[in-house]
Amino acid sequence: MNVFVIGIGLIGGSFAKDIKRIVPGAVIHGIDASETHLEEALALHLIDAKSDYDDLGKADMVIVSIPVDSLVRELPKILDAVSDDCVVIDGGSTKNLICKQLEDHPKRRNYLACHPIAGTEFSGPAAAIEGLYEGKTNIICEVEKTAFKLQERALELFQKMGMRIRYMNPEAHDKHIAYVSHLSHISSFMLGKTVIEKEKNERDIFDMAGSGFESTVRLAKSSPAMWTPIFEQNKDNVVETLEEYIQNLEDFKQMLVKNDFEGIYSEMNNTNKIKAILNGIPLNKK
Amino acid sequence: MNVFVIGIGLIGGSFAKDIKRIVPGAVIHGIDASETHLEEALALHLIDAKSDYDDLGKADMVIVSIPVDSLVRELPKILDAVSDDCVVIDGGSTKNLICKQLEDHPKRRNYLACHPIAGTEFSGPAAAIEGLYEGKTNIICEVEKTAFKLQERALELFQKMGMRIRYMNPEAHDKHIAYVSHLSHISSFMLGKTVIEKEKNERDIFDMAGSGFESTVRLAKSSPAMWTPIFEQNKDNVVETLEEYIQNLEDFKQMLVKNDFEGIYSEMNNTNKIKAILNGIPLNKK
């Protein structure tokens, strides 16, 4: 099987590692805007050969893991270049604009819209992890628009990789992912910003930081190049989640100001049920 | 050495485990408002015997790890009960009110005001971890008010436990810890609340959550009984950090609304320097 991975970083590279392990005889061709990344991916044996769009005609499967603004621009060209018997899978954190963009593409049946909910705050080929996707959820959108035998090829791989599959429409995907992923990133980035601003004058402050702070600001290490277009494409949903979050913080502050500590206890106690909810989330083993 | 641990949960229990390992012949006496916790601590061999305040006269060292409102109430009584040769150490996450409360206590010289910056989101005796404090920072306030030989006894233990010691005044401690610890907890609790509120109508939402969400809401599992009095005692500083955090979130939202995606990229890019800062934080090994 000829597999092309376009964008050979954390997401694409982790796919490449699993495919090499799972699919006997698979040849992984790497395409990336960065020559450095390609060389690194070769050196790390994530890919067997460097390639480009001219070669896509021989692909049986293409995995496209690039920022979501590039996805909107590149996926039509990629579909143009592949054969009728090739399945093109993406890993974008937004789905609505991408699906709309491809709606009338003559090769729409070759595309499977995916969002594997997995990753770390790191990026690039060296961040790729074998087994990253095991036990993780893969959201598939508009599955009915993909040719049946191509769905099957992709799903067989996902199953062997140990992914849980969920089907959703692109609008619902973008709305819900704003809450459980996009908002977390903003809350983390702004927490980091608030504390760094303070630190300008108070050099000692980070000596006092513990693992709780580290955990809540972990996502503030994430790539701006990846996240800016996600926020742009999912702007309306993200603004809505942010407004609700800011309101909850404002209410909490007001309870403090008014010395309503029973209210504060009760807010935290109610939110403790997140424990039970989190027990259902498959986490990174790393 | 007779060591009394008052409040035998995560913090006190982890002290007990390390002391048993480090101090040959140490006998650990446990005191706790909860009989269940005491029985659990005995069964887990965290303590050698159950005890009460009447026995405190024979203590060489007392470690008090109870919520900060209880600290303000109990520390004067504990100091009344100990001998002149006993050092009383607390682990409270606030220091200002506690130090003020003990300012004129006749046994002030027996007290060492500490805040070991270590913990997890769990609580109770079963949450105790051996080596929890290794490599962690212990903030000591008003060290000059503690008798020299009692400072020495405590510092020798902290050193053997592998802690980094930092000296600070109580006002500075409470101000800075609001940024690197208290604010993280509120940001996490309110993130959990925002998403749980949404989930009322959308049952599927948590199926989409990944490890990024888990990391940012981890602290929302923390104990309300521990955190409510912390926020109460450190109210002024916490309100200030919250105001700055809310303002930063509001500014980010405005950039989204105005389609200022260059600004958004630049905010995230600037905050990425948290990577370098976090590299300096000693983290839980667990």
Interface residues (C-beta under 8 A of the other chain):
Chain A: I117 A118 G119 T120 E121 K136 T137 I139 R166 M168 H173 H176 I177 Y179 V180 S181 L183 S184 H185 I186 S187 S188 F189 M190 L191 G192 K193 T194 V195 I196 E197 K198 E199 E202 D204 I205 F206 D207 M208 A209 G210 S211 G212 F213 E214 S215 T216 V217 R218 L219 A220 K221 S222 P224 A225 W227 T228 P229 F231 E232 K235 V238 V239 T241 L242 E243 E244 Y245 I246 N248 L249 E250 F252 K253 L256 V257 N259 F261 I264 Y265 S266 E267 M268 N269 N270 T271 N272 K273 I274 K275 I277 L278 G280 I281 L283 N284
Chain B: I117 A118 G119 T120 E121 K136 T137 I139 R164 R166 M168 H173 H176 I177 Y179 V180 S181 L183 S184 H185 I186 S187 S188 F189 M190 L191 G192 K193 T194 V195 I196 E197 K198 E199 E202 D204 I205 F206 D207 M208 A209 G210 S211 G212 F213 E214 S215 T216 V217 R218 L219 A220 K221 S222 P224 A225 W227 T228 P229 F231 E232 K235 V238 V239 T241 L242 E243 E244 Y245 I246 N248 L249 E250 F252 K253 L256 V257 N259 F261 I264 Y265 S266 E267 M268 N269 N270 T271 N272 K273 I274 K275 I277 L278 G280 I281 L283 N284
